[in-house]
Amino acid sequence: MTHPVALITGASSGIGAATALLAAERGYNVAFTYLNQLQEAESIAAKITALGRDVFYSKVDLSSEADILNWFAQVDKRFPHIDLLVNNAAILRQKLFRDIKADELTHLFAVNVIGSFLCAREAVKRMSKSEGGRGGSIINISSVASRIGSPFEYIDYAATKGAIDSFTLGLAKEVAGEGIRVNAVRPGIINTTMHKKGGEPGRIQRVAPSVPMQRAGEPEEIAKTILWLASDEASYITGSLVDVTGGR
């Protein structure tokens, strides 16, 4: 039996880690990237191995095309095909718009937008039925920020996720005939370390009361949505932006 293969960017913690573990539980072999959190990546890999699945993890800078191409080349040597790509890796920095610097914008878009574009490009080459692939699913992790704009928080991050939304809609139509479905999940406030890394450790506690469900979401709740979209239960869904926000 050939197991399906999931590629996940930024899976050493948070939503990416939860998705990698759930994918393994559901029978996927997993290849994932990390950047700085080697110890955490090793821990996730050990858990996937304990679930009986094959795992391959690599340090990849998503702002570097060379890194991305090298990762896919390594994946090609490890696995015979790709069935799922989850474009999860992203960065944010809380800052008023008037204080944003050009080099910060350049790096933000390089990671959050261009990195996702390039990973999707390489996945499409391998998944396309006209190129000998067997189809597949690409799921981009966007954010509710793309819909609300996130004023006084991170307008620049919201704009990168707006680009991801547009990208999802266009790519879904372009590759539908190749047997590839493309969707996006737009999380709301989720209980991860991303907010601490972005500059406000207490952001979850500050924002959660504004959520109709009165709580932050958990990474596992996003992971379940991702794996559902990748499953045959969602076989007629492509070009969709799925909000998982607790009603926000």
Secondary structure, DSSP 4 states (H G I P E B T S, - for coil): -PPPEEEESS-SSHHHHHHHHHHHHTT-EEEEEESS-HHHHHHHHHHHHHTT--EEEEE--TT-HHHHHHHHHHHHHH-S---EEEE---------GGG--HHHHHHHHIIIIIHHHHHHHHHHHHH-GGGT---EEEEEE--THHHH--TTT-HHHHHHHHHHHHHHHHHHHHHGGGTEEEEEEEE-SBSSTHHHHHT-TTHHHHHGGGSTTSS-B-HHHHHHHHHHHHSGGGTT--S-EEEESTT-
